[in-house]
Amino acid sequence: MITKLAIVLVLAGCWAAYTADSLTPLDVKLGQWETTSTSTMSGMPPIPQDVLDKMPPDQRAKMEERLKAMSGAPRTTTVQSCVKQEDLDKAMTFGADDKSCTRTVVTSSRTKAEIRIECTRNGMKSSGTVRVETASSDSVKGSMDMNMGDGNRTMKMSSTFTSKWLSPTCSAKN
């Protein structure tokens, strides 16, 4: 689940995904968390032309229509997720083997992390910054700004989030 992985990385202060750099893990509790995020997107994603060429025209038109509808309008979601120690342990290796990306730690402490990310893959370049801050071990907030492009198409994504710890016991749904 992408949502759970994103929450785990956020709650871990994103430090786990970037083990190539020296990061201090954020001081957060394990258990049930609730995350509310608001995201905006503008532009069209840089989908390789050969992929677009293989799509049936009606499927391509529907995809482009959906992407245009999503562009510009903020989308807010709230999800709950169970964060266990093994999730944080697994997250420690997430992305560490991706040689197409460089990660630069700007700030790293038990209360704040800022990581700059730059990737080049299949003719597409992406760059951005993830910022995470803890008000306490049961409250996290942050933001992410990413730009992606292939020279012809460019897309920008921005999001902000707040996460709050609910309980040391996870619900049966998670």
C-alpha positions, 0 to 999 in steps of 0.5 A, a space after each residue: 500500500 503506497 499510503 501506508 508506505 508514505 505514512 511510515 516514511 513520513 513518521 520515520 522522518 523520511 530518514 529511513 528512505 535515505 540511508 546513504 546520508 547520515 540522518 537522525 530518526 525523528 522521535 515518533 511513537 509506534 501504533 495507530 496514526 491518522 494523517 491528513 494531507 492536501 495535495 495539488 498538481 499542475 501540468 501533465 506528467 512526463 509519460 514516455 512517448 512510446 508508452 503513450 503511443 501504445 495506448 488505445 486513443 480512447 484510453 489515452 483521452 480518458 487518462 489525459 482528461 482525468 489528469 487535467 481534472 486533477 490539475 490545480 484543484 487541491 485534494 484532501 485525504 485522511 487515512 489511518 495507518 498502523 505503524 509498527 517497528 517492523 514497518 520502520 525497519 523495512 523502511 530503512 532500506 526503501 529506496 537505498 538501492 536506487 542509483 538513479 537518485 541522489 539524496 542530500 540531507 539539509 537538516 536532520 534532528 530528532 524534531 526536524 528533517 529536510 531532504 533534497 531529492 534529485 532523480 534521472 530515469 528514462 529521460 525524465 528528471 525529477 527534483 524536490 524537497 521533503 520537510 518533516 517536523 515533530 511538535 511532539 512524539 505524537 504529532 508530525 507535520 510536513 510538506 513535499 514539493 516535487 517537479 518532474 519533466 522530460 523536456 516536453 512535459 512538466 508536472 509539479 506536485 505539492 503537498 502538506 500533511 499533519 499526522 497525529 498518533 491515536 493509540 499504541 494499539 492498532 485497529 483491526 482494519 490496519 
